[in-house]
Amino acid sequence: MSSLHYYGNETIMSLDQAVHLRPNEVRVLEWVRTYEFLENSAGEDDPVPEFLEIRILEAGAVRIRRNRITDFPEFVTEREEVHPDVEAALQVFLDWAEALL
């Protein structure tokens, strides 16, 4: 189990923003994580039990993770995949993001 921490080199965005990510944006940002809330139709934030990460690794591969929040700020990684390039990783990341929306 891990705890949620915010790091200076990660970009945190909503799921609504994340579903529009493009490969070149991931390359520039290098590490994107969705945050734990989703704005509802009333403009209020509802908690989302999962968050996603996409991160370019030093070797050029791309790691994506689907994490479940257990007892905020604690979470467990439910799924993790490493892909050889941004395009392949981003497609899976976007599929996961759409499923959460």
GUFIVEX-302121 format. One record per residue (C-alpha): residue number from 0; residue in three letters; chain; x, y, z. Coordinates in Angstrom, 2 decimals, always signed. Layout:
residues N
resi NUM, resn ALA, chain A, x X, y Y, z Z
...
This chain:
residues 101
resi 0, resn MET, chain A, x +0.00, y +0.00, z +0.00
resi 1, resn SER, chain A, x +1.26, y +3.47, z -0.86
resi 2, resn SER, chain A, x +0.23, y +6.98, z +0.09
resi 3, resn LEU, chain A, x -0.68, y +9.79, z -2.28
resi 4, resn HIS, chain A, x +2.00, y +12.44, z -2.49
resi 5, resn TYR, chain A, x +2.37, y +15.24, z -4.99
resi 6, resn TYR, chain A, x +5.75, y +15.63, z -6.66
resi 7, resn GLY, chain A, x +7.11, y +18.66, z -8.44
resi 8, resn ASN, chain A, x +7.75, y +16.83, z -11.70
resi 9, resn GLU, chain A, x +4.28, y +15.33, z -12.16
resi 10, resn THR, chain A, x +1.33, y +17.00, z -13.83
resi 11, resn ILE, chain A, x -2.01, y +16.42, z -12.16
resi 12, resn MET, chain A, x -5.14, y +16.80, z -14.28
resi 13, resn SER, chain A, x -8.78, y +15.84, z -14.28
resi 14, resn LEU, chain A, x -10.06, y +12.77, z -16.09
resi 15, resn ASP, chain A, x -11.90, y +15.14, z -18.43
resi 16, resn GLN, chain A, x -8.55, y +16.69, z -19.38
resi 17, resn ALA, chain A, x -6.68, y +13.38, z -19.48
resi 18, resn VAL, chain A, x -8.94, y +11.85, z -22.15
resi 19, resn HIS, chain A, x -7.68, y +14.53, z -24.55
resi 20, resn LEU, chain A, x -3.96, y +13.89, z -24.04
resi 21, resn ARG, chain A, x -1.87, y +13.51, z -27.16
resi 22, resn PRO, chain A, x +1.40, y +11.60, z -27.48
resi 23, resn ASN, chain A, x +3.50, y +14.77, z -27.85
resi 24, resn GLU, chain A, x +1.95, y +16.21, z -24.66
resi 25, resn VAL, chain A, x +2.87, y +13.07, z -22.70
resi 26, resn ARG, chain A, x +6.43, y +13.31, z -24.04
resi 27, resn VAL, chain A, x +6.73, y +16.92, z -22.88
resi 28, resn LEU, chain A, x +5.04, y +16.42, z -19.49
resi 29, resn GLU, chain A, x +6.73, y +13.02, z -18.87
resi 30, resn TRP, chain A, x +4.49, y +12.14, z -15.87
resi 31, resn VAL, chain A, x +0.74, y +12.71, z -15.69
resi 32, resn ARG, chain A, x -1.63, y +11.63, z -12.95
resi 33, resn THR, chain A, x -5.36, y +12.12, z -12.72
resi 34, resn TYR, chain A, x -6.69, y +13.49, z -9.49
resi 35, resn GLU, chain A, x -9.14, y +11.92, z -7.11
resi 36, resn PHE, chain A, x -12.18, y +14.07, z -7.84
resi 37, resn LEU, chain A, x -14.52, y +14.54, z -10.78
resi 38, resn GLU, chain A, x -16.75, y +17.59, z -11.15
resi 39, resn ASN, chain A, x -20.44, y +16.66, z -11.30
resi 40, resn SER, chain A, x -23.20, y +18.48, z -13.18
resi 41, resn ALA, chain A, x -23.79, y +20.75, z -10.15
resi 42, resn GLY, chain A, x -20.17, y +21.91, z -10.27
resi 43, resn GLU, chain A, x -19.25, y +20.01, z -7.10
resi 44, resn ASP, chain A, x -16.38, y +17.58, z -6.76
resi 45, resn ASP, chain A, x -17.31, y +13.94, z -6.28
resi 46, resn PRO, chain A, x -14.61, y +11.53, z -5.13
resi 47, resn VAL, chain A, x -13.36, y +9.02, z -7.68
resi 48, resn PRO, chain A, x -12.09, y +5.76, z -6.15
resi 49, resn GLU, chain A, x -9.32, y +5.36, z -8.73
resi 50, resn PHE, chain A, x -6.64, y +7.45, z -10.36
resi 51, resn LEU, chain A, x -4.38, y +6.83, z -13.34
resi 52, resn GLU, chain A, x -0.74, y +7.52, z -14.06
resi 53, resn ILE, chain A, x +1.28, y +7.59, z -17.26
resi 54, resn ARG, chain A, x +5.02, y +8.13, z -16.96
resi 55, resn ILE, chain A, x +7.95, y +8.01, z -19.35
resi 56, resn LEU, chain A, x +10.74, y +5.91, z -17.88
resi 57, resn GLU, chain A, x +14.45, y +6.60, z -18.29
resi 58, resn ALA, chain A, x +14.84, y +3.80, z -20.84
resi 59, resn GLY, chain A, x +12.20, y +5.45, z -23.05
resi 60, resn ALA, chain A, x +9.50, y +2.94, z -22.19
resi 61, resn VAL, chain A, x +6.19, y +4.16, z -20.78
resi 62, resn ARG, chain A, x +4.56, y +2.87, z -17.59
resi 63, resn ILE, chain A, x +0.85, y +3.21, z -16.92
resi 64, resn ARG, chain A, x -0.88, y +2.42, z -13.66
resi 65, resn ARG, chain A, x -4.44, y +2.14, z -12.49
resi 66, resn ASN, chain A, x -4.59, y +2.76, z -8.74
resi 67, resn ARG, chain A, x -7.45, y +2.26, z -6.28
resi 68, resn ILE, chain A, x -7.74, y +4.57, z -3.29
resi 69, resn THR, chain A, x -8.28, y +2.42, z -0.20
resi 70, resn ASP, chain A, x -8.36, y +4.94, z +2.64
resi 71, resn PHE, chain A, x -7.27, y +8.35, z +1.36
resi 72, resn PRO, chain A, x -4.36, y +9.03, z +1.01
resi 73, resn GLU, chain A, x -3.57, y +5.29, z +0.92
resi 74, resn PHE, chain A, x -3.87, y +3.41, z -2.38
resi 75, resn VAL, chain A, x -2.94, y +0.15, z -4.07
resi 76, resn THR, chain A, x -1.89, y -0.36, z -7.67
resi 77, resn GLU, chain A, x -4.48, y -2.60, z -9.30
resi 78, resn ARG, chain A, x -2.93, y -2.73, z -12.72
resi 79, resn GLU, chain A, x +0.42, y -1.79, z -14.16
resi 80, resn GLU, chain A, x +1.71, y -2.10, z -17.70
resi 81, resn VAL, chain A, x +4.94, y -1.06, z -19.40
resi 82, resn HIS, chain A, x +4.82, y -0.28, z -23.12
resi 83, resn PRO, chain A, x +7.71, y +0.36, z -25.53
resi 84, resn ASP, chain A, x +6.31, y +3.68, z -26.75
resi 85, resn VAL, chain A, x +3.96, y +6.52, z -25.84
resi 86, resn GLU, chain A, x +1.40, y +5.69, z -28.52
resi 87, resn ALA, chain A, x +0.73, y +2.16, z -27.27
resi 88, resn ALA, chain A, x +0.68, y +3.19, z -23.60
resi 89, resn LEU, chain A, x -1.52, y +6.21, z -24.23
resi 90, resn GLN, chain A, x -4.19, y +4.15, z -25.97
resi 91, resn VAL, chain A, x -4.57, y +1.87, z -22.93
resi 92, resn PHE, chain A, x -4.41, y +4.88, z -20.57
resi 93, resn LEU, chain A, x -7.21, y +6.60, z -22.52
resi 94, resn ASP, chain A, x -9.33, y +3.44, z -22.47
resi 95, resn TRP, chain A, x -8.95, y +3.29, z -18.68
resi 96, resn ALA, chain A, x -9.81, y +7.00, z -18.36
resi 97, resn GLU, chain A, x -12.95, y +6.60, z -20.48
resi 98, resn ALA, chain A, x -14.03, y +3.64, z -18.33
resi 99, resn LEU, chain A, x -13.72, y +5.79, z -15.18
resi 100, resn LEU, chain A, x -15.75, y +8.60, z -16.73
